[in-house]
Each structure stands twice: as C-alpha cells, then as structure tokens.
Amino acid sequence: MPMRQKSAKTETTKQHGSEIHAPKGKLGVMIPGMGAVATTFVAGVEAVRKGFAKPIGSLTQMGTIRLGKRTDARSPKVKEFVPLAGLNDLVFTGWDIFEDDMYTAAAKAGVLERELLDKVKPFLSSVKPRKAVFDHNYVKRIDGPNVKKGKTKMDLAEQVRADIREFKKSSGATRLITIWCGSTETFIEPTAAHQSVKAFEKALTQNDENIAPSMIYAYASLMEGVPFANGAPNLTVDIPAMHELARENQAPICGKDFKTGQTLLKTILAPGFKARMIGLNGWFSTNILGNRDGEVLDDPGSFKTKEESKLSVLEHILQPELYPELYGKFTHKVRINYYPPRGDNKEGWDSIDIFGWLGYPMQIKVDFLCRDSILAAPIVLDLVLFLDLAQRSAELRGLGIQEWLSFYFKSPMTAPGLYPEHDLFIQLMKLKNTLRHLQGEELITHLGLEYYD
Ligand SMILES: NC(=O)c1ccc[n+]([C@@H]2O[C@H](COP(=O)([O-])OP(=O)(O)OC[C@H]3O[C@@H](n4cnc5c(N)ncnc54)[C@H](O)[C@@H]3O)[C@@H](O)[C@H]2O)c1
C-alpha cells in the first residue's frame, strides 16, 4: 500500500530529530536543603533501586508516550524513548544548615516509615550535609550551626564552586545537576543588582542585600556549567542575570515552586471549568500543615513569596480578560496555617463557588488529605533526569529557561514577555511534544480527520 501523504488533515506533524549525547557515567545530584522533600526523594530512589518500592508519580519512570497515529499502537515508556540517566547512575550530595546526615534528617522529617528508612540506612547515612550558605534574614524561623563563613557573598559563591568541583571529583560523576529543596526565602523583587551578570557579580562583591543565599548556589552552579532547578518560590534563577548566565554557559534552568498538593488540583480543576464555560465567583483555599516548611511559611515574608506563587495560577488559566462575564471578578484567597500535630501530612481545603446556565450558583468542596513530600519526591526525580537530558541536547542546552518543564511548577518560568502556561494538560502536551520533537517523531495535534477519509 502506498504511504499516506501528510496533509492538513493528519493529527501529527513530522519533525527532524536533534543531537543528544548518550548519558554515559554517573549523574551527580546536588541538593541545597536536605529536609523533608530532599530526603524523601533520595530515600525513595534508593528504595526503588533495591526493589523495595515503586516510583509512583514519576512520569520518567512510569509514563508512556504515544508515537504516530492511534492505529500504530506505539506507546513506549518515556525512559525507553529518550536517553535518560538510569537510577543506578545517580549519586548525591547536599548542603544544609543542620549537621544531620540524610538518614537522621529523614527520620526527623517523619515522612517515611522507620522500617523503610532502616532498609536504606547505610546509604542514607553516607550523604552528609556540606556547610550551607545561609542568612537568617532570608528565612526567619530557622537557624543552624552548619554555615559557611566568608567576607563577601562572592567568597561564599567561590566556596560553593569549590564544593561542586570536589563532589564531581570524589563521586566520579560525569555530569551534575543542582536542585534547590531549601526553605522558602523571604519575598524580594528584582532590582538593579539582578539585571545582568556584570551587575550581579558587582553586587556579590559588595554584599548587596538583594542577593539571597539561593542565588549564590545558583550562580555557583551556572558558573560551573551545572543546570539548576528551583523547587521553592524564591526569585533565585528567575532574574535576567541568571537567564544570561544560563545561556552563556549552556546550563539549563527551570522553576519555580514544585506543583504538588492544592495547586496541582487547582490546575486540574480550573481548566475543566473553563473548557465547559462554567463561571467562578470565588475560590477559597486553606491548609494546615506541621512540618518545618509549614513553620518557615508561618513567617509573613516567606508566606508572601509562597502566596504570590499560588495566586497567579487561576488568573492565567481562566483568562478573565477574554471571559469577563465568567471570570471577571472572582475572589481568590490562599491561607497556610502552621499546625504541628499534622507534620508532613497536610490537609488542604478548597471551597469553590461556581455558576452555571443562567447564572445559577453551585459549590464544590475539596478536602485533600495529602502528603506533601510524597507528591514532591517524584517531581524532583523527573526534573533531575530531564534537566540532565536538556544539558546533553544540542537544541535545549543553550536556551536557558526550559519552559517545557512547566508541568512540574506552580509558577513556571518563561521568556520575558510570555505568560506562563498553567493548565496541567497543556503543560503535559508541551512536555511530550518536546520529547517527540527531540527524537524526530511526529508532533501530536489531535486533529485526526484522516481516520474518517
Ligand atoms: N513538599 C512540597 O510538596 C513542596 C511543594 C512545593 C515547594 N516546596 C518547597 O520545597 C522546599 C523544601 O520543602 P521541605 O518540605 O523539604 O522543607 P524542609 O523545611 O523540610 O527542608 C528545607 C531544608 O532547607 C534547609 N535550608 C534552608 N535554607 C538553606 C540554605 N540557605 N542552604 C542550605 N539549606 C537550607 C533547612 O535547614 C531545611 O533542612 C521549601 O521551600 C518548600 O516550600 C515543597
């Protein structure tokens, strides 16, 4: 049978693949902030490697990707389709203001059961924190002894760069990734010091107060050519100086703020309301949580950083400027309450006031009894593996911001002037089409008229 010609009626468009280096050797994962999320991630990777558990929630490990037409029946696993590092090739290090190794820190975080932790104890205990770059003014509710000293912020950046080089050498890693799992820092806005690499470097030597500790890790990583992902809502790499450095040094960046519990549900529900032209009067979200993250967010400065990240989601998904009758004046409130008895097992309530045909009001209540770090850990894994893919890809490595990884973030970074995509399903399509594009497979448009010719 002759091959069907591609036409405007097909649901795919042909791509040409681009060069990607094979993931040879070990991949070093460097984590500023060895708290609940980081330890749940590392303990989980080891448990999966040892066959004690499954990597549930990870798209790179469990996901598939459809290729070609629906009639082709080609849906390989994502990790078989693109050349990702294997879990056995991951090696870890981290920084924290506390001296606990990963086993002790995981036990204190109280996310995973002691029985599981004990099975991976020798490995977890071997990951010890390096001295942190820390400034109490940026995270008011905590303080710890394991902190670097330096005359200027540039000196501190040099010390982090030395840590990075030391880890690369001692671990034998061929590639590195940094992923920020540290506390949420106080709210700051971009200033002149953030506008270019030159201004940023001058500010580092002058101890400018607008340079937060997370930015020092980011600067050190990018200077060493190491990609950087930001799991918190801090400004960190979302400033022109870091965009410039990332492009110059071909070190991909992405952020901000892992999309886990309540915001994940918001970005699943809100696109559904909009798809069916259902109106919104208000969305009230409240949370109780009792882990250290909750304690840090009890400080108004850190909460403001988180609030900004959580609030922007609905505006972008619902596009009130396009649908003023449906979304022109809804009220959106987000509250986080530190409540120690719950530990990491957060409870998030959403009270959603919607309206339908002829304006008749309806209500939806969501009560999500979630586990924050259980939702965050597979995101950390996927980001590590995908950022490593990006640094091995000739097409992606020089772009700086990796917008295709928006899927994982509450407040996705984009090129200046672009609004972020928040709709989880658009984000997933963007991610998978990026993988198809890299491998020269047809992009999926879901048109599909050809099946009815
Ligand atoms: N758990 C989730 O679902 C989730 C979702 C989105 C974002 N986050 C963000 O991820 C981050 C980690 O969350 P967590 O629950 O693991 O918090 P956590 O408090 O358990 O861990 C954070 C760790 O960072 C350390 N730290 C703070 N400042 C540091 C610095 N400058 N250098 C090195 N270490 C530093 C703290 O000592 C602490 O051990 C937080 O910013 C949180 O807001 C978490």
The ligand as an SDF file (V2000), in Angstrom:
LIG
                    3D

 44 48  0  0  0  0  0  0  0  0999 V2000
    6.7100   19.4700   49.9430 N   0  0  0  0  0  0  0  0  0  0  0  0
    6.1040   20.0080   48.9420 C   0  0  0  0  0  0  0  0  0  0  0  0
    5.1270   19.4990   48.4780 O   0  0  0  0  0  0  0  0  0  0  0  0
    6.6080   21.2580   48.3430 C   0  0  0  0  0  0  0  0  0  0  0  0
    5.9290   21.7760   47.2480 C   0  0  0  0  0  0  0  0  0  0  0  0
    6.3850   22.9280   46.6470 C   0  0  0  0  0  0  0  0  0  0  0  0
    7.5120   23.5430   47.1270 C   0  0  0  0  0  0  0  0  0  0  0  0
    8.1450   23.0440   48.2240 N   0  0  0  0  0  0  0  0  0  0  0  0
    9.2910   23.7870   48.6990 C   0  0  0  0  0  0  0  0  0  0  0  0
   10.4010   22.9300   48.7720 O   0  0  0  0  0  0  0  0  0  0  0  0
   11.2450   23.3820   49.8070 C   0  0  0  0  0  0  0  0  0  0  0  0
   11.5840   22.1970   50.7090 C   0  0  0  0  0  0  0  0  0  0  0  0
   10.4200   21.7290   51.3720 O   0  0  0  0  0  0  0  0  0  0  0  0
   10.5740   20.7500   52.6060 P   0  0  0  0  0  0  0  0  0  0  0  0
    9.2090   20.3190   52.9730 O   0  0  0  0  0  0  0  0  0  0  0  0
   11.6160   19.7470   52.3160 O   0  0  0  0  0  0  0  0  0  0  0  0
   11.1180   21.7630   53.7440 O   0  0  0  0  0  0  0  0  0  0  0  0
   12.0860   21.4280   54.9580 P   0  0  0  0  0  0  0  0  0  0  0  0
   11.9380   22.5880   55.8790 O   0  0  0  0  0  0  0  0  0  0  0  0
   11.8360   20.0560   55.4830 O   0  0  0  0  0  0  0  0  0  0  0  0
   13.5410   21.4130   54.2940 O   0  0  0  0  0  0  0  0  0  0  0  0
   14.1930   22.5580   53.8940 C   0  0  0  0  0  0  0  0  0  0  0  0
   15.6320   22.4440   54.3470 C   0  0  0  0  0  0  0  0  0  0  0  0
   16.3580   23.5300   53.7910 O   0  0  0  0  0  0  0  0  0  0  0  0
   17.3410   23.8990   54.7250 C   0  0  0  0  0  0  0  0  0  0  0  0
   17.8150   25.2400   54.3560 N   0  0  0  0  0  0  0  0  0  0  0  0
   17.1950   26.4200   54.4580 C   0  0  0  0  0  0  0  0  0  0  0  0
   17.9590   27.3940   53.9340 N   0  0  0  0  0  0  0  0  0  0  0  0
   19.0780   26.7970   53.4590 C   0  0  0  0  0  0  0  0  0  0  0  0
   20.2330   27.2600   52.8030 C   0  0  0  0  0  0  0  0  0  0  0  0
   20.3710   28.5520   52.5230 N   0  0  0  0  0  0  0  0  0  0  0  0
   21.1630   26.3620   52.4380 N   0  0  0  0  0  0  0  0  0  0  0  0
   21.0200   25.0350   52.7040 C   0  0  0  0  0  0  0  0  0  0  0  0
   19.9600   24.5450   53.3540 N   0  0  0  0  0  0  0  0  0  0  0  0
   18.9900   25.4080   53.7130 C   0  0  0  0  0  0  0  0  0  0  0  0
   16.6250   23.8200   56.0530 C   0  0  0  0  0  0  0  0  0  0  0  0
   17.5230   23.7290   57.1280 O   0  0  0  0  0  0  0  0  0  0  0  0
   15.8140   22.5400   55.8640 C   0  0  0  0  0  0  0  0  0  0  0  0
   16.5120   21.4040   56.3230 O   0  0  0  0  0  0  0  0  0  0  0  0
   10.5080   24.5090   50.5250 C   0  0  0  0  0  0  0  0  0  0  0  0
   10.9460   25.7500   50.0420 O   0  0  0  0  0  0  0  0  0  0  0  0
    9.0970   24.2870   50.1130 C   0  0  0  0  0  0  0  0  0  0  0  0
    8.3150   25.4620   50.1480 O   0  0  0  0  0  0  0  0  0  0  0  0
    7.7420   21.9030   48.8300 C   0  0  0  0  0  0  0  0  0  0  0  0
  1  2  1  0
  2  3  2  0
  2  4  1  0
  4  5  1  0
  4 44  2  0
  5  6  2  0
  6  7  1  0
  7  8  2  0
  8  9  1  0
  8 44  1  0
  9 10  1  0
  9 42  1  0
 10 11  1  0
 11 12  1  0
 11 40  1  0
 12 13  1  0
 13 14  1  0
 14 15  2  0
 14 16  1  0
 14 17  1  0
 17 18  1  0
 18 19  2  0
 18 20  1  0
 18 21  1  0
 21 22  1  0
 22 23  1  0
 23 24  1  0
 23 38  1  0
 24 25  1  0
 25 26  1  0
 25 36  1  0
 26 27  1  0
 26 35  1  0
 27 28  2  0
 28 29  1  0
 29 30  1  0
 29 35  2  0
 30 31  1  0
 30 32  2  0
 32 33  1  0
 33 34  2  0
 34 35  1  0
 36 37  1  0
 36 38  1  0
 38 39  1  0
 40 41  1  0
 40 42  1  0
 42 43  1  0
M  CHG  2   8   1  16  -1
M  END
$$$$
